[in-house]
C-alpha cells in the first residue's frame, strides 16, 4: 500500500522564521531516499516555495497557490492548472474596483507569471508586502486599471482593512475558492481568490492519482488546510495550528518550531 505524505509549508514544516531546520531537511531527505512518497501543498508561489525548500530532495511534483497548480519539481512544468474564465475574472475585478479595493492580479501573460497591481493605489498593507519583494521581476506596477485584466488570471490577492475586505469576501465566497485570513508574517488582513476547483484537496486527489498512491496523510496549521484534512486518511495538526483544524485532526503533534512534522515522520512514516 503506497502512502502519499503531504505537508503545508508556512507555520507547519517551516519554522516561524520561514526556514527549514537542518533536522527537518536531513530527516525528510533520508526518508525520501528510503522510499517515502512526500510532497508539499502551499499557498506560496513556485518561486517563493523553492527558496524556502531549497535543501529538500527535488523528487515529486508539488502543489502551489493553494491547489491552483501541480508543478513538476525542478522544471516547473504545469501538470495541473486552474484559471478563471474571462467572464469570472471580469466579474471579480469589476467588483473589487467598484468597492475601492485594488488587488494584485496573478496571471500568466505571454507565458510568464506576473502579479499586476495599481502602483498609484497601493494600500499600506500591500506597500509593506511589496517592499519585501523589490527586484522580483514577477511584480508589475501599472497605472491603467485595464492592465489588470490581462492574461490567464488564476488568483487575486488583496491586503487591506477588514472593513473593506469583508463585504467582498461575503459576495464572492460561494462562487470561488476564498481564503480570508490574517497573514502570519505581516499580521495584515488578506483576501485571496482562486477558481472554485482550486483547493488543496482537489490537487492532492489529482497528485495521489498521478503517483498511484492508495492513502494520503497530511499535515497543516491553518484554515486553508481544512479541505485537505477532510479528504485525507490521516491528518495531523501541528501544535501551533488554529483550533478549527485541531478539531478535525486525527491528532495534534509538536509545533512547527519543534519540528513536529519531521519527528512524526521519523517515527511513523510507512516506507
N, C-alpha and C positions, 0 to 999 in steps of 0.2 A: 504494500500500500504506500503510495507516494504522497507525502505531505508538503504543501506549499506554505512556507512561513513568510508572513508579510508584516513589516513594521512601518508605522509612521516615523517621520524623522524628528521634527521640532518638538522639544519637550518630551520625547519618547526615547528614541535611540540616541539623539544628540543631548549633550549636557546643556545646561541653561545658558552657557556662553556660546552656543551654536557650534560646538566642536564634538568630535568623536573621541572618546578616551582611547588610549593605547590598548587598554584591556579589552574594550569592545571590538576594536579593529582586529586584534590578534585572535580573539575568541571566534568571531564571526568568520574570519578568513580560514581559520583552522577547521571549523565545522564545514564550511563550503568545500574545502579540499577533500574532506572525508565523505562528501556526498550530500550535505544538507541543501535543500532547494529553498533559497532565500532571496527575497526582493524587498523593495520598499514602495510605499504609496504615500505621496506627499502633496501638499498644496503648493510646494515650490515649483518653479520652472526647472527645466532640464539643466540650464546653466548654473543656477544657484544650488541645485541639489548636487551637481557634480563637484562643486567647490568644497562642500562640507563632507562629502563621502569619498574624497579622493583616495583614501587609504584602503577602501574596501575592494575586494576582488571584483573586477567588472565582468560578471558572467551572464546574469539573467536580464531579461527585459525589465524595465522599471516603469512605475506609474507616477505621472506628474500632473500638476494642475488639478488636484482633487479628482482624478479619474478621467480627465478630458483626453489624455493621451497615454498610450502604452508605447514606449520607445525602446528600440534595440540599444542596449547599453554599449557605449563606445561610439557607434556611428551616428546615433540619434535618429535613425530611420523610424518613421511612424508606422507601427504595426496596427494601431487602432487610433482613430481620432474622431472628435465630435466638434462640430461648429454650429453656430446659429445659422438659420436660414436668413436670407437677406431681409425678409419681412420681419422676422423676430428681432434681428439686430436693429432695424429702423425703429421698431416699436420701443425697444429698451432705451435706445439713445434719445429718441424724441421725449420719452417720459422723464429721463434724467434731466435733460436740458430744461424742460418745462418746469421742473421743480428747483431749478437753480443749483443743481448738483452736476459737477463736471468730472466724469470718470477718466481713468486710464483705460484705454481700449486695447486689448491684446488681440493681435491678428497676424496672420501670415500675409505679407504684402510682397508680391513678386518672389514668393518662395522663402522669404526671410521673416523671422519673428520680430514683430515691432510692438512696442507699447506706446501708443499715441495719446497725448494729453494737451489740454489748452494751457499754454505757458503763461498766459495773462490772467488765468482764473484758477490758480492753484490754491487749495485750502491750506491752512497752517499745518495740518496733519500730513497732507500729501507733500508739502515742501520738505518736511523732516525726512520722509521716506526717500524722496528724490536726491536729497543731499548725500545720502549714503550710497547712491548709485551714479555719481558723477563719473563720466567717462565710459559708461556702459552703452555700447552702440545700439542696443535694442530700444532705448528710450528716445522718443521723438517729440519734442515740444513744438506745437504749431499754434497759430492764432485764428485760423479759419475753422469754425465748427464742422464744416463739411468734410474736413480731413479726418474726422473721427470715424467716418462711415466706410473707410476703405478696406479692401482685402477680405480674407476669410476670417471673420471675427469669431473668437471662441471664448472670450472672457471679458467682463468689465469689472473694474476694481475702483471702489470709492472709499476715501478716508475723510470723514467729516464728523459733524456732531450727530448724536443720536436723534436730535430734533429734526434734522434734515433727512437722515437715512431711514428712520423707522417707517415713514409713510411709503417710501419706495419698496422697502422690504415687504410690507404688508400687501402692496399692489402686485408684486412680482413672484412671491414665494410659491404660489400654487402652480405656476406655469414653467418655472425654471428651477435649476439646482442653485439654491441660495445659501450662502454662508454669511451669517450676520454675527459678528464676534468682536471682542476687544483683543487686539493683537498682543501677543506675549511680550514682544520686544519694544514696540513703540507705545503701548498702552493706549492706543487710539482706537476709536470705533471704525470698523471696516464693514463693507458690504461687497461681497464677491458674487457675481452671477456667471453661471456656466449653463450650457444646454441641459435640458431635463435629463437626458440619458447619461450625462457626465457625472458619475459618482464613483467613489472608491469601490463600492460594492459591485457595480456593473463591470468596472475594469478588472477587478480581481476575478470575477467569474470568467471573463474572457482570458485572462492570463492563466488561470487554472486549466482551461481547455487547451490553450496553446502548449502548455508544458506537460499535459497529460497527467495531471495530479488528481488524486481522489479526495483529499481533505485540505482544508485551509485552517491555519492557526494564525491569528493576528494580534498585534499589539498597538495600543494607542493611548491618547491622553485627552483628546478634545471632542467637541460636538461634531466636527466633520468626520470623526471616526465611527460614529454611530452606525452608519449604513453598512460598513464592512463588518462591524461586530454582529450585526443582525444576520449576516449570511455565512459567518464563519462556523466551523465545527467546534472550535475553542477560541476564546478571546480573552485577552489579559490586559487590564488597565494598569498603567504604572501608578505608583503611589501618589504622584502629584496630579493625577487626572481629575477632570471635573466629576462631580458626584453623579451626573446623569449617565456618564459612561461606566463608572464603577458599579452602578445599579444593575447593569445588564451584562457585566463581565462574568466570565467563568470564575475568575479570581482576580485579586489585586496583588501585584508583585512590587518589588522595590522601585524607588523613584528613578527618574532619568539620571540624576546626578549620582545615584548609587549603582549605575549600570544594570538596572533591573532586568532589561530585556536580554542582555548578553548572559547574565548569570542564570536566567531561566533556561535559555537555550542550551547552555553548557550542561545543565542538569537533566534536561527533559527532551531535547530535540531527538527525533527518530531519524536515523541515518540509514 
